[in-house]
Amino acid sequence: MSDAISTQGTLFQRENDSATMETVAEVQSFSGPGGEASEIDVTSLDSTSKEFKLGLQDEGTISLDCILVPGDNAQDGLRADRAAGTVRSFQIVLPDTATTTLTFDALVKGFTITGGVDDVIKASVTLRVTGAVTWS
């Protein structure tokens, strides 16, 4: 039997100004975190092949797609954070039996709305992770 985790029930949360977590409404999909470390070339004249060490980890960006809900505190907060350049704490809470939680700080790099015929208005959010992502 598979131990796969369904994405249904995953929560994407933003810390508000009262330092409590609010769930972002109507999230349909997300991608990230998943950065990488830079490579540092440590090859010297004594080396017989190229040699490398890993530099600092870069957790990259997180993309979030949701149905736009004007008046939702968390969605409104994402737009305000983008405008102000605010670093904010976020969480992705997985619906596994252990309730695995990814916690990180990020800047809201982008908040774009889209729409089309026979569709609803959606928001695409891009977060730039700053610092480490903690899994607990």
BELPEMO-V413327 format. One record per run of one state. SS is the DSSP state (hx for helix, st for strand, lp for the rest). FROM is the first residue (numbers start at 1). TO is the last residue. If there is no record, write none. Layout:
ss = [SS:SS]
from = [FROM:FROM]
to = [TO:TO]
//
This chain:
ss = [lp:st:lp:st:lp:st:lp:st:lp:st:lp:st:lp:hx:lp:st:lp:st:lp:st:lp:st:lp]
from = [1:11:16:21:24:27:32:36:42:52:59:61:68:73:85:87:94:101:115:122:130:134:136]
to = [10:15:20:23:26:31:35:41:51:58:60:67:72:84:86:93:100:114:121:129:133:135:136]
//
